[in-house]
Structures are given as structure tokens and as C-alpha cells.
Amino acid sequence: MTYEIYAVIILVIGIIIAIWRSINKSKESKYRVWGITTILIFAPVFSWLVGSLYGMSEGSGFAMMGVLIVMFPILFIVGVVLYWIGSKE
């Protein structure tokens, strides 16, 4: 359970840094900051955290990997789209 606490701490610190970096910035810069944050922090850490908690509740490592394999690419693509929207405008 300690790794999950570290993952939550990383997510909270990532959100705080992203909010701090996007204050008083243009709309394009905000999209780029949140795209990078989604790619580097949310996609791997959040998908691992959700997969880990689901795997523990099911009692199966395969369930964890299934959730991780489905969730990570979706969040990664969301981050790429956010970054692309920010660099396009």
C-alpha cells in the first residue's frame, strides 16, 4: 500500500506544478502544459494507480495489467491531443 501513497503524492505534486506553470499564461501555453503533464505524469502514474487498486480488489495481477494496458494509451493520446491543440493555435 505504500507505493500507492507515493503515486498519489506524485500526482498531487504534478497537478500543483501544472497549475503553477499555467497561471497567467495564454490559452495555447496552458494546453501545452497540461498536455505534457498528462503525458508524463497522469498517463503512467494514474493508470498504474487505478490498475493496482483494481488488481488488489480482484486479487489478480492480470486484472491490473489489463486495466493498465487499456488506460495508459487512452490517457497518453489525450495528452498528445492537448499538446497538439496548444501548439496549433
N, CA, C and O atoms as a printed pandas DataFrame, in Angstrom:
     atom_number atom_name residue_name chain_id  residue_number  x_coord  y_coord  z_coord
0              1         N          MET        A               1    0.811   -1.198    0.000
1              2        CA          MET        A               1    0.000    0.000    0.000
2              3         C          MET        A               1    0.856    1.264    0.000
3              4         O          MET        A               1    0.343    2.345   -0.291
4              5         N          THR        A               2    2.134    1.159    0.315
5              6        CA          THR        A               2    2.978    2.358    0.369
6              7         C          THR        A               2    3.245    2.923   -1.025
7              8         O          THR        A               2    3.379    4.137   -1.184
8              9         N          TYR        A               3    3.321    2.065   -2.025
9             10        CA          TYR        A               3    3.564    2.564   -3.374
10            11         C          TYR        A               3    2.392    3.403   -3.874
11            12         O          TYR        A               3    2.582    4.369   -4.613
12            13         N          GLU        A               4    1.197    3.032   -3.471
13            14        CA          GLU        A               4    0.029    3.810   -3.865
14            15         C          GLU        A               4    0.068    5.205   -3.253
15            16         O          GLU        A               4   -0.333    6.177   -3.893
16            17         N          ILE        A               5    0.544    5.306   -2.027
17            18        CA          ILE        A               5    0.663    6.616   -1.379
18            19         C          ILE        A               5    1.680    7.472   -2.122
19            20         O          ILE        A               5    1.455    8.666   -2.321
20            21         N          TYR        A               6    2.791    6.878   -2.532
21            22        CA          TYR        A               6    3.792    7.615   -3.308
22            23         C          TYR        A               6    3.220    8.071   -4.647
23            24         O          TYR        A               6    3.515    9.172   -5.111
24            25         N          ALA        A               7    2.397    7.216   -5.267
25            26        CA          ALA        A               7    1.781    7.582   -6.546
26            27         C          ALA        A               7    0.831    8.762   -6.369
27            28         O          ALA        A               7    0.800    9.659   -7.210
28            29         N          VAL        A               8    0.068    8.770   -5.300
29            30        CA          VAL        A               8   -0.842    9.887   -5.035
30            31         C          VAL        A               8   -0.039   11.162   -4.786
31            32         O          VAL        A               8   -0.425   12.233   -5.254
32            33         N          ILE        A               9    1.060   11.060   -4.064
33            34        CA          ILE        A               9    1.913   12.228   -3.811
34            35         C          ILE        A               9    2.467   12.769   -5.128
35            36         O          ILE        A               9    2.485   13.982   -5.337
36            37         N          ILE        A              10    2.916   11.889   -6.010
37            38        CA          ILE        A              10    3.435   12.318   -7.313
38            39         C          ILE        A              10    2.342   12.997   -8.126
39            40         O          ILE        A              10    2.594   14.019   -8.764
40            41         N          LEU        A              11    1.128   12.443   -8.113
41            42        CA          LEU        A              11    0.018   13.054   -8.840
42            43         C          LEU        A              11   -0.320   14.441   -8.296
43            44         O          LEU        A              11   -0.539   15.373   -9.069
44            45         N          VAL        A              12   -0.362   14.580   -6.975
45            46        CA          VAL        A              12   -0.689   15.874   -6.379
46            47         C          VAL        A              12    0.391   16.900   -6.693
47            48         O          VAL        A              12    0.082   18.044   -7.026
48            49         N          ILE        A              13    1.650   16.501   -6.592
49            50        CA          ILE        A              13    2.748   17.421   -6.915
50            51         C          ILE        A              13    2.697   17.803   -8.393
51            52         O          ILE        A              13    2.927   18.961   -8.740
52            53         N          GLY        A              14    2.398   16.843   -9.265
53            54        CA          GLY        A              14    2.271   17.137  -10.694
54            55         C          GLY        A              14    1.147   18.111  -10.989
55            56         O          GLY        A              14    1.303   19.009  -11.817
56            57         N          ILE        A              15    0.010   17.941  -10.316
57            58        CA          ILE        A              15   -1.104   18.868  -10.509
58            59         C          ILE        A              15   -0.738   20.261  -10.021
59            60         O          ILE        A              15   -1.036   21.251  -10.689
60            61         N          ILE        A              16   -0.097   20.342   -8.866
61            62        CA          ILE        A              16    0.301   21.642   -8.322
62            63         C          ILE        A              16    1.283   22.347   -9.250
63            64         O          ILE        A              16    1.153   23.546   -9.493
64            65         N          ILE        A              17    2.253   21.620   -9.765
65            66        CA          ILE        A              17    3.229   22.222  -10.684
66            67         C          ILE        A              17    2.554   22.654  -11.980
67            68         O          ILE        A              17    2.857   23.724  -12.507
68            69         N          ALA        A              18    1.643   21.836  -12.497
69            70        CA          ALA        A              18    0.943   22.205  -13.738
70            71         C          ALA        A              18    0.080   23.447  -13.538
71            72         O          ALA        A              18    0.037   24.322  -14.403
72            73         N          ILE        A              19   -0.603   23.523  -12.406
73            74        CA          ILE        A              19   -1.402   24.717  -12.126
74            75         C          ILE        A              19   -0.494   25.931  -11.991
75            76         O          ILE        A              19   -0.799   27.002  -12.517
76            77         N          TRP        A              20    0.611   25.766  -11.292
77            78        CA          TRP        A              20    1.555   26.874  -11.095
78            79         C          TRP        A              20    2.150   27.343  -12.421
79            80         O          TRP        A              20    2.334   28.541  -12.636
80            81         N          ARG        A              21    2.453   26.388  -13.313
81            82        CA          ARG        A              21    3.040   26.738  -14.605
82            83         C          ARG        A              21    2.033   27.359  -15.568
83            84         O          ARG        A              21    2.426   28.044  -16.512
84            85         N          SER        A              22    0.737   27.128  -15.342
85            86        CA          SER        A              22   -0.258   27.644  -16.277
86            87         C          SER        A              22   -0.954   28.914  -15.787
87            88         O          SER        A              22   -1.834   29.430  -16.476
88            89         N          ILE        A              23   -0.585   29.420  -14.634
89            90        CA          ILE        A              23   -1.185   30.670  -14.138
90            91         C          ILE        A              23   -0.660   31.830  -14.983
91            92         O          ILE        A              23    0.537   31.933  -15.253
92            93         N          ASN        A              24   -1.580   32.696  -15.391
93            94        CA          ASN        A              24   -1.265   33.907  -16.179
94            95         C          ASN        A              24   -0.550   33.593  -17.498
95            96         O          ASN        A              24    0.303   34.361  -17.943
96            97         N          LYS        A              25   -0.896   32.477  -18.111
97            98        CA          LYS        A              25   -0.339   32.120  -19.418
98            99         C          LYS        A              25   -1.444   32.197  -20.458
99           100         O          LYS        A              25   -2.628   32.252  -20.126
100          101         N          SER        A              26   -1.045   32.200  -21.701
101          102        CA          SER        A              26   -2.031   32.192  -22.771
102          103         C          SER        A              26   -2.711   30.817  -22.846
103          104         O          SER        A              26   -2.257   29.840  -22.252
104          105         N          LYS        A              27   -3.801   30.784  -23.591
105          106        CA          LYS        A              27   -4.560   29.543  -23.729
106          107         C          LYS        A              27   -3.707   28.442  -24.365
107          108         O          LYS        A              27   -3.781   27.277  -23.972
108          109         N          GLU        A              28   -2.899   28.829  -25.350
109          110        CA          GLU        A              28   -2.035   27.843  -26.015
110          111         C          GLU        A              28   -1.019   27.252  -25.050
111          112         O          GLU        A              28   -0.777   26.045  -25.055
112          113         N          SER        A              29   -0.424   28.109  -24.220
113          114        CA          SER        A              29    0.561   27.625  -23.255
114          115         C          SER        A              29   -0.080   26.698  -22.228
115          116         O          SER        A              29    0.529   25.714  -21.807
116          117         N          LYS        A              30   -1.300   27.012  -21.830
117          118        CA          LYS        A              30   -1.995   26.145  -20.876
118          119         C          LYS        A              30   -2.241   24.760  -21.466
119          120         O          LYS        A              30   -2.055   23.748  -20.790
120          121         N          TYR        A              31   -2.663   24.720  -22.742
121          122        CA          TYR        A              31   -2.860   23.424  -23.387
122          123         C          TYR        A              31   -1.558   22.643  -23.460
123          124         O          TYR        A              31   -1.546   21.435  -23.224
124          125         N          ARG        A              32   -0.462   23.319  -23.784
125          126        CA          ARG        A              32    0.826   22.627  -23.857
126          127         C          ARG        A              32    1.253   22.103  -22.486
127          128         O          ARG        A              32    1.712   20.967  -22.373
128          129         N          VAL        A              33    1.104   22.922  -21.451
129          130        CA          VAL        A              33    1.494   22.499  -20.099
130          131         C          VAL        A              33    0.661   21.294  -19.662
131          132         O          VAL        A              33    1.206   20.317  -19.147
132          133         N          TRP        A              34   -0.646   21.358  -19.863
133          134        CA          TRP        A              34   -1.487   20.244  -19.445
134          135         C          TRP        A              34   -1.292   19.014  -20.328
135          136         O          TRP        A              34   -1.461   17.887  -19.861
136          137         N          GLY        A              35   -0.938   19.214  -21.593
137          138        CA          GLY        A              35   -0.625   18.065  -22.442
138          139         C          GLY        A              35    0.625   17.340  -21.974
139          140         O          GLY        A              35    0.644   16.113  -21.884
140          141         N          ILE        A              36    1.665   18.102  -21.677
141          142        CA          ILE        A              36    2.902   17.496  -21.177
142          143         C          ILE        A              36    2.678   16.826  -19.824
143          144         O          ILE        A              36    3.193   15.737  -19.570
144          145         N          THR        A              37    1.911   17.480  -18.963
145          146        CA          THR        A              37    1.620   16.894  -17.654
146          147         C          THR        A              37    0.821   15.603  -17.804
147          148         O          THR        A              37    1.063   14.637  -17.082
148          149         N          THR        A              38   -0.106   15.583  -18.715
149          150        CA          THR        A              38   -0.897   14.368  -18.934
150          151         C          THR        A              38   -0.027   13.243  -19.473
151          152         O          THR        A              38   -0.162   12.092  -19.058
152          153         N          ILE        A              39    0.870   13.579  -20.401
153          154        CA          ILE        A              39    1.736   12.557  -20.989
154          155         C          ILE        A              39    2.724   12.006  -19.964
155          156         O          ILE        A              39    2.891   10.791  -19.850
156          157         N          LEU        A              40    3.374   12.890  -19.221
157          158        CA          LEU        A              40    4.456   12.465  -18.332
158          159         C          LEU        A              40    4.017   12.019  -16.948
159          160         O          LEU        A              40    4.670   11.171  -16.341
160          161         N          ILE        A              41    2.919   12.575  -16.434
161          162        CA          ILE        A              41    2.535   12.278  -15.057
162          163         C          ILE        A              41    1.234   11.469  -15.003
163          164         O          ILE        A              41    1.201   10.380  -14.432
164          165         N          PHE        A              42    0.159   12.011  -15.603
165          166        CA          PHE        A              42   -1.134   11.367  -15.450
166          167         C          PHE        A              42   -1.189    9.999  -16.103
167          168         O          PHE        A              42   -1.637    9.036  -15.481
168          169         N          ALA        A              43   -0.745    9.896  -17.341
169          170        CA          ALA        A              43   -0.892    8.622  -18.065
170          171         C          ALA        A              43   -0.201    7.470  -17.334
171          172         O          ALA        A              43   -0.859    6.470  -17.047
172          173         N          PRO        A              44    1.086    7.564  -17.022
173          174        CA          PRO        A              44    1.699    6.400  -16.375
174          175         C          PRO        A              44    1.282    6.208  -14.920
175          176         O          PRO        A              44    0.953    5.094  -14.512
176          177         N          VAL        A              45    1.293    7.280  -14.140
177          178        CA          VAL        A              45    1.066    7.138  -12.703
178          179         C          VAL        A              45   -0.400    6.833  -12.402
179          180         O          VAL        A              45   -0.698    5.928  -11.622
180          181         N          PHE        A              46   -1.317    7.585  -13.018
181          182        CA          PHE        A              46   -2.728    7.374  -12.733
182          183         C          PHE        A              46   -3.205    6.017  -13.235
183          184         O          PHE        A              46   -3.984    5.347  -12.557
184          185         N          SER        A              47   -2.748    5.604  -14.414
185          186        CA          SER        A              47   -3.175    4.294  -14.919
186          187         C          SER        A              47   -2.587    3.170  -14.063
187          188         O          SER        A              47   -3.247    2.154  -13.846
188          189         N          TRP        A              48   -1.365    3.337  -13.580
189          190        CA          TRP        A              48   -0.787    2.335  -12.681
190          191         C          TRP        A              48   -1.545    2.289  -11.365
191          192         O          TRP        A              48   -1.811    1.212  -10.832
192          193         N          LEU        A              49   -1.895    3.466  -10.839
193          194        CA          LEU        A              49   -2.599    3.532   -9.570
194          195         C          LEU        A              49   -3.977    2.877   -9.670
195          196         O          LEU        A              49   -4.342    2.076   -8.809
196          197         N          VAL        A              50   -4.737    3.207  -10.699
197          198        CA          VAL        A              50   -6.070    2.620  -10.868
198          199         C          VAL        A              50   -5.951    1.116  -11.121
199          200         O          VAL        A              50   -6.713    0.325  -10.564
200          201         N          GLY        A              51   -5.000    0.730  -11.957
201          202        CA          GLY        A              51   -4.807   -0.693  -12.219
202          203         C          GLY        A              51   -4.392   -1.462  -10.980
203          204         O          GLY        A              51   -4.849   -2.583  -10.755
204          205         N          SER        A              52   -3.532   -0.866  -10.184
205          206        CA          SER        A              52   -3.086   -1.516   -8.961
206          207         C          SER        A              52   -4.226   -1.689   -7.965
207          208         O          SER        A              52   -4.382   -2.754   -7.368
208          209         N          LEU        A              53   -5.008   -0.652   -7.793
209          210        CA          LEU        A              53   -6.136   -0.756   -6.864
210          211         C          LEU        A              53   -7.185   -1.757   -7.361
211          212         O          LEU        A              53   -7.756   -2.508   -6.570
212          213         N          TYR        A              54   -7.434   -1.761   -8.668
213          214        CA          TYR        A              54   -8.380   -2.730   -9.221
214          215         C          TYR        A              54   -7.827   -4.149   -9.111
215          216         O          TYR        A              54   -8.566   -5.080   -8.789
216          217         N          GLY        A              55   -6.547   -4.315   -9.373
217          218        CA          GLY        A              55   -5.942   -5.633   -9.265
218          219         C          GLY        A              55   -5.982   -6.169   -7.836
219          220         O          GLY        A              55   -6.202   -7.361   -7.622
220          221         N          MET        A              56   -5.770   -5.288   -6.862
221          222        CA          MET        A              56   -5.851   -5.731   -5.465
222          223         C          MET        A              56   -7.277   -6.106   -5.084
223          224         O          MET        A              56   -7.497   -7.066   -4.346
224          225         N          SER        A              57   -8.245   -5.342   -5.591
225          226        CA          SER        A              57   -9.629   -5.663   -5.248
226          227         C          SER        A              57  -10.076   -6.969   -5.903
227          228         O          SER        A              57  -10.880   -7.705   -5.332
228          229         N          GLU        A              58   -9.563   -7.257   -7.088
229          230        CA          GLU        A              58   -9.902   -8.511   -7.771
230          231         C          GLU        A              58   -9.002   -9.661   -7.337
231          232         O          GLU        A              58   -9.359  -10.827   -7.499
232          233         N          GLY        A              59   -7.843   -9.336   -6.789
233          234        CA          GLY        A              59   -6.903  -10.374   -6.391
234          235         C          GLY        A              59   -6.163  -10.991   -7.561
235          236         O          GLY        A              59   -5.767  -12.155   -7.511
236          237         N          SER        A              60   -5.978  -10.210   -8.617
237          238        CA          SER        A              60   -5.354  -10.741   -9.816
238          239         C          SER        A              60   -4.418   -9.712  -10.430
239          240         O          SER        A              60   -4.797   -8.562  -10.650
240          241         N          GLY        A              61   -3.195  -10.136  -10.701
241          242        CA          GLY        A              61   -2.256   -9.267  -11.387
242          243         C          GLY        A              61   -2.627   -9.070  -12.842
243          244         O          GLY        A              61   -2.299   -8.043  -13.436
244          245         N          PHE        A              62   -3.316  -10.059  -13.425
245          246        CA          PHE        A              62   -3.749   -9.923  -14.809
246          247         C          PHE        A              62   -4.794   -8.826  -14.955
247          248         O          PHE        A              62   -4.832   -8.131  -15.970
248          249         N          ALA        A              63   -5.640   -8.671  -13.943
249          250        CA          ALA        A              63   -6.628   -7.596  -13.971
250          251         C          ALA        A              63   -5.926   -6.244  -13.929
251          252         O          ALA        A              63   -6.330   -5.305  -14.614
252          253         N          MET        A              64   -4.874   -6.152  -13.121
253          254        CA          MET        A              64   -4.112   -4.901  -13.049
254          255         C          MET        A              64   -3.500   -4.579  -14.406
255          256         O          MET        A              64   -3.600   -3.445  -14.874
256          257         N          MET        A              65   -2.881   -5.545  -15.030
257          258        CA          MET        A              65   -2.248   -5.307  -16.318
258          259         C          MET        A              65   -3.275   -4.993  -17.402
259          260         O          MET        A              65   -3.006   -4.190  -18.296
260          261         N          GLY        A              66   -4.442   -5.614  -17.330
261          262        CA          GLY        A              66   -5.483   -5.322  -18.305
262          263         C          GLY        A              66   -5.945   -3.880  -18.222
263          264         O          GLY        A              66   -6.097   -3.211  -19.244
264          265         N          VAL        A              67   -6.169   -3.398  -17.003
265          266        CA          VAL        A              67   -6.587   -2.010  -16.827
266          267         C          VAL        A              67   -5.466   -1.077  -17.261
267          268         O          VAL        A              67   -5.719   -0.066  -17.916
268          269         N          LEU        A              68   -4.244   -1.403  -16.906
269          270        CA          LEU        A              68   -3.093   -0.573  -17.258
270          271         C          LEU        A              68   -2.918   -0.486  -18.773
271          272         O          LEU        A              68   -2.668    0.592  -19.311
272          273         N          ILE        A              69   -3.047   -1.608  -19.448
273          274        CA          ILE        A              69   -2.858   -1.640  -20.902
274          275         C          ILE        A              69   -3.959   -0.872  -21.630
275          276         O          ILE        A              69   -3.712   -0.298  -22.690
276          277         N          VAL        A              70   -5.159   -0.857  -21.078
277          278        CA          VAL        A              70   -6.253   -0.122  -21.711
278          279         C          VAL        A              70   -6.166    1.372  -21.385
279          280         O          VAL        A              70   -6.366    2.210  -22.263
280          281         N          MET        A              71   -5.872    1.702  -20.141
281          282        CA          MET        A              71   -5.948    3.089  -19.690
282          283         C          MET        A              71   -4.767    3.943  -20.135
283          284         O          MET        A              71   -4.951    5.108  -20.488
284          285         N          PHE        A              72   -3.565    3.389  -20.126
285          286        CA          PHE        A              72   -2.381    4.183  -20.449
286          287         C          PHE        A              72   -2.427    4.786  -21.856
287          288         O          PHE        A              72   -2.196    5.987  -21.998
288          289         N          PRO        A              73   -2.717    4.002  -22.904
289          290        CA          PRO        A              73   -2.745    4.608  -24.239
290          291         C          PRO        A              73   -3.838    5.663  -24.403
291          292         O          PRO        A              73   -3.648    6.653  -25.109
292          293         N          ILE        A              74   -4.975    5.449  -23.752
293          294        CA          ILE        A              74   -6.051    6.433  -23.858
294          295         C          ILE        A              74   -5.613    7.758  -23.255
295          296         O          ILE        A              74   -5.781    8.807  -23.876
296          297         N          LEU        A              75   -5.052    7.719  -22.053
297          298        CA          LEU        A              75   -4.591    8.954  -21.410
298          299         C          LEU        A              75   -3.422    9.573  -22.170
299          300         O          LEU        A              75   -3.313   10.797  -22.248
300          301         N          PHE        A              76   -2.557    8.748  -22.723
301          302        CA          PHE        A              76   -1.427    9.263  -23.486
302          303         C          PHE        A              76   -1.920   10.014  -24.732
303          304         O          PHE        A              76   -1.417   11.091  -25.053
304          305         N          ILE        A              77   -2.893    9.445  -25.417
305          306        CA          ILE        A              77   -3.443   10.094  -26.608
306          307         C          ILE        A              77   -4.145   11.389  -26.232
307          308         O          ILE        A              77   -4.062   12.366  -26.976
308          309         N          VAL        A              78   -4.835   11.421  -25.095
309          310        CA          VAL        A              78   -5.462   12.661  -24.628
310          311         C          VAL        A              78   -4.392   13.730  -24.411
311          312         O          VAL        A              78   -4.601   14.888  -24.773
312          313         N          GLY        A              79   -3.248   13.361  -23.824
313          314        CA          GLY        A              79   -2.153   14.308  -23.623
314          315         C          GLY        A              79   -1.566   14.798  -24.936
315          316         O          GLY        A              79   -1.259   15.982  -25.077
316          317         N          VAL        A              80   -1.411   13.911  -25.882
317          318        CA          VAL        A              80   -0.878   14.311  -27.188
318          319         C          VAL        A              80   -1.837   15.277  -27.881
319          320         O          VAL        A              80   -1.400   16.254  -28.488
320          321         N          VAL        A              81   -3.131   15.012  -27.793
321          322        CA          VAL        A              81   -4.119   15.897  -28.406
322          323         C          VAL        A              81   -4.107   17.261  -27.725
323          324         O          VAL        A              81   -4.177   18.285  -28.404
324          325         N          LEU        A              82   -4.019   17.294  -26.408
325          326        CA          LEU        A              82   -3.938   18.578  -25.700
326          327         C          LEU        A              82   -2.706   19.366  -26.132
327          328         O          LEU        A              82   -2.785   20.568  -26.384
328          329         N          TYR        A              83   -1.579   18.686  -26.215
329          330        CA          TYR        A              83   -0.346   19.368  -26.636
330          331         C          TYR        A              83   -0.466   19.859  -28.073
331          332         O          TYR        A              83   -0.024   20.959  -28.402
332          333         N          TRP        A              84   -1.071   19.028  -28.928
333          334        CA          TRP        A              84   -1.238   19.394  -30.342
334          335         C          TRP        A              84   -2.159   20.615  -30.489
335          336         O          TRP        A              84   -1.889   21.504  -31.297
336          337         N          ILE        A              85   -3.236   20.654  -29.710
337          338        CA          ILE        A              85   -4.132   21.810  -29.753
338          339         C          ILE        A              85   -3.393   23.069  -29.304
339          340         O          ILE        A              85   -3.587   24.141  -29.877
340          341         N          GLY        A              86   -2.549   22.942  -28.283
341          342        CA          GLY        A              86   -1.793   24.086  -27.796
342          343         C          GLY        A              86   -0.744   24.588  -28.764
343          344         O          GLY        A              86   -0.483   25.790  -28.826
344          345         N          SER        A              87   -0.145   23.698  -29.512
345          346        CA          SER        A              87    0.891   24.121  -30.457
346          347         C          SER        A              87    0.294   24.554  -31.802
347          348         O          SER        A              87    0.964   25.214  -32.596
348          349         N          LYS        A              88   -0.945   24.186  -32.050
349          350        CA          LYS        A              88   -1.601   24.502  -33.309
350          351         C          LYS        A              88   -2.095   25.949  -33.340
351          352         O          LYS        A              88   -2.020   26.616  -34.372
352          353         N          GLU        A              89   -2.595   26.423  -32.208
353          354        CA          GLU        A              89   -3.209   27.756  -32.183
354          355         C          GLU        A              89   -2.192   28.860  -32.179
355          356         O          GLU        A              89   -2.556   30.036  -32.159
